[in-house]
Amino acid sequence: MKKIIFNADDFGPSQFINDGICEGIEKEVINSVSAFVTFGQENLDNIKKLKAKFGDRVKIGLHFTLTAGAPAHQPREAVSSIYEKATAAFEDRFWLFSSMNLKAVDLAHVEMELNAQLDALEDQLDGEPINHLNSHQGLLTFYRPYWEICKRVAVQRNIPLRNPVSFEYTHPYLSDRMLGLPITRLGGKAGIQSVFKGNLKTALKLKKGANKKRLKRKAQEAIGWGISMPSNYVISYFGQASEEIIELVLSEIKDGETVEFLLHPGRGNYENDNDWGVNPKSLMGRENELDVLLNCGLADLLTRHEVEMTDYRNL
């Protein structure tokens, strides 16, 4: 059987994104969500409301981050290397990727924070297990020391992982004019202006970790440790949504494979949606992603290509 997971990232702090995800669940084109837990009590309340509203219709995993929001670990002083201390200008927050120095981060702090974020999500799920684990901007995937932590925690807590290998072997955040813009097998540029522009050393280190051979090796390691994961994931829909991409992906899934189709939907007004540290311009295109998915006749496409929707826990 060929299977697919329609998973939406970034749930939690943004009403625009949350509304788009909820619409996708209601219309049965999204069945899996990766949630932030690093934006305070309102963020956590939104997860609890999502679970209460949709129950088993949606499976919820952790969208781990070290670059968006603020640490979940308390006291924060115990993980001091992963955030900027409060000043008169702003509250405590994670380092932004554009200023992040990977070598300056204490690996013990990363593991403590990962477990704290998992604990925070568990508290919102009313006894249901965390469905999966992935990371914002691929941080757990591309940097080898973080990947080792990710594997270890996934085994300890029996949580499936996102496969580090993408359908196209590209990643939008690992691209800019200095590093080269990749062209996906689906056509068009997958790259956007790099968020690592201010820290070329970090960009180059993560770029190296995104090498196709290295990614495949990481996936094989995780499977060898007994960790469940899909066969790969689709990133190219982000920023260039089309029915052709959906059709191509469905047509190329092989028997026995499960592909995660990565979504970034939105709905409503995003003009002032910068309370979670994201440039509103980066939210452009999310409504189009959702509309294409809603209007492509997805149920008929799945039937025609003999592909079944599933989730991480049913791999």
Long-range contacts (C-beta under 8 A, 24 or more apart in sequence): 1-255, 1-256, 1-306, 1-308, 2-253, 2-254, 2-255, 2-256, 2-257, 2-305, 2-306, 2-307, 2-308, 3-253, 3-257, 3-258, 3-259, 3-307, 3-308, 3-309, 3-310, 4-249, 4-250, 4-253, 4-258, 4-259, 4-260, 4-261, 4-302, 4-307, 4-308, 4-309, 4-310, 5-31, 5-32, 5-230, 5-258, 5-259, 5-260, 5-261, 5-309, 5-310, 5-311, 5-312, 6-30, 6-31, 6-32, 6-261, 6-263, 6-293, 6-309, 7-31, 7-32, 7-33, 7-34, 7-61, 7-132, 7-260, 7-261, 7-262, 7-263, 8-32, 8-33, 8-34, 8-263, 8-264, 8-265, 9-34, 9-63, 9-134, 9-136, 9-262, 9-263, 9-264, 10-34, 10-36, 10-63, 10-136, 10-264, 11-35, 11-36, 11-46, 11-47, 11-50, 11-60, 11-63, 12-36, 12-37, 12-39, 12-43, 12-46, 12-47, 12-63, 13-39, 13-42, 13-43, 13-46, 13-69, 13-275, 13-276, 14-266, 14-270, 14-273, 14-275, 14-276, 14-278, 14-283, 15-268, 15-273, 16-266, 16-267, 16-268, 16-269, 16-270, 16-273, 16-283, 16-286, 17-264, 17-265, 17-266, 17-283, 17-286, 18-46, 18-50, 19-266, 19-267, 19-268, 20-265, 20-266, 20-267, 20-268, 20-286, 20-287, 20-290, 21-50, 21-265, 22-50, 22-53, 22-54, 23-265, 23-267, 23-290, 23-294, 24-263, 24-265, 24-290, 24-293, 24-294, 25-54, 25-57, 25-58, 27-294, 28-57, 28-299, 29-293, 29-294, 29-298, 30-58, 30-263, 30-265, 30-293, 31-57, 31-58, 31-59, 31-309, 31-311, 32-58, 32-59, 32-60, 32-61, 32-131, 32-132, 32-260, 32-311, 32-312, 33-58, 33-59, 33-60, 33-61, 34-60, 34-61, 34-62, 34-63, 34-132, 34-134, 35-60, 35-61, 35-62, 35-63, 35-121, 36-63, 36-65, 36-68, 36-69, 36-136, 36-276, 37-62, 37-72, 37-117, 37-120, 37-121, 37-124, 38-65, 38-68, 38-69, 38-70, 38-71, 38-72, 38-94, 38-117, 39-68, 39-69, 39-70, 39-276, 40-69, 40-70, 43-69, 44-120, 44-123, 44-124, 47-121, 47-124, 47-125, 48-124, 51-124, 51-125, 51-126, 51-128, 59-131, 59-132, 59-311, 59-312, 59-313, 60-121, 60-125, 60-128, 60-130, 60-131, 61-121, 61-130, 61-131, 61-132, 61-133, 61-134, 61-159, 61-160, 61-312, 62-117, 62-118, 62-121, 62-130, 62-132, 62-133, 62-134, 62-159, 63-134, 63-135, 63-136, 64-114, 64-117, 64-133, 64-134, 64-135, 64-136, 64-139, 64-140, 65-94, 65-117, 65-135, 65-136, 65-137, 65-139, 66-94, 66-95, 66-100, 66-105, 66-110, 66-113, 66-136, 66-139, 67-94, 67-95, 67-96, 67-97, 67-100, 67-136, 67-137, 67-139, 68-94, 68-136, 68-276, 68-277, 68-278, 69-93, 69-94, 69-276, 69-277, 70-94, 71-113, 71-116, 72-113, 72-116, 72-117, 72-119, 72-120, 73-112, 73-113, 73-116, 74-116, 78-109, 78-112, 79-106, 79-109, 79-112, 79-113, 80-109, 81-105, 81-106, 81-109, 82-106, 82-109, 82-110, 82-113, 93-277, 96-195, 96-277, 97-137, 97-173, 97-195, 97-196, 97-199, 97-202, 98-195, 98-196, 98-197, 98-198, 98-199, 99-198, 99-199, 100-199, 100-202, 101-199, 101-201, 101-202, 102-143, 102-202, 102-205, 107-145, 107-146, 107-149, 110-145, 110-146, 110-149, 111-149, 111-152, 111-153, 114-149, 114-150, 114-153, 115-153, 118-153, 118-157, 118-159, 129-158, 129-159, 129-313, 130-157, 130-159, 131-160, 131-311, 131-312, 131-313, 132-159, 132-160, 132-161, 132-162, 132-311, 132-312, 132-313, 133-159, 133-160, 133-161, 133-162, 134-161, 134-162, 135-162, 137-173, 137-195, 138-164, 138-171, 138-173, 138-174, 138-206, 138-210, 139-206, 141-209, 141-210, 141-215, 141-218, 142-171, 142-174, 142-206, 142-207, 142-209, 142-210, 143-205, 143-206, 143-209, 144-209, 147-209, 147-218, 151-221, 151-222, 151-225, 151-227, 154-222, 154-225, 154-227, 155-225, 155-226, 155-227, 160-227, 160-228, 160-229, 160-312, 160-313, 160-315, 161-222, 161-227, 161-228, 161-229, 162-229, 162-230, 162-233, 162-260, 163-219, 163-229, 163-230, 163-231, 163-232, 163-233, 163-260, 164-215, 164-218, 164-219, 164-222, 165-212, 165-215, 165-216, 165-219, 165-232, 165-233, 166-215, 166-232, 166-233, 166-234, 166-235, 167-232, 167-233, 167-234, 167-235, 167-236, 167-249, 167-252, 167-259, 168-234, 168-235, 168-236, 169-212, 169-215, 170-235, 170-236, 171-210, 171-235, 172-235, 172-238, 172-239, 174-203, 174-206, 174-207, 174-210, 176-203, 178-203, 179-203, 179-204, 179-207, 184-236, 186-236, 186-240, 186-244, 186-245, 186-248, 188-236, 188-240, 189-240, 190-235, 190-236, 190-238, 190-239, 190-240, 192-239, 192-282, 228-312, 228-315, 229-312, 229-315, 230-257, 230-258, 230-259, 230-260, 230-312, 230-315, 231-257, 231-258, 231-259, 232-259, 232-260, 233-259, 233-260, 233-261, 233-262, 234-259, 234-260, 234-261, 234-262, 235-262, 237-261, 237-262, 237-263, 237-289, 238-262, 238-264, 238-285, 238-289, 239-285, 241-285, 241-288, 241-289, 241-292, 241-293, 242-292, 243-292, 243-296, 246-292, 246-293, 246-296, 246-298, 246-301, 247-296, 247-301, 250-301, 250-302, 250-305, 250-307, 251-305, 253-305, 253-307, 258-310, 258-315, 263-289, 263-290, 263-293, 264-289, 265-289, 265-290, 265-293, 266-290
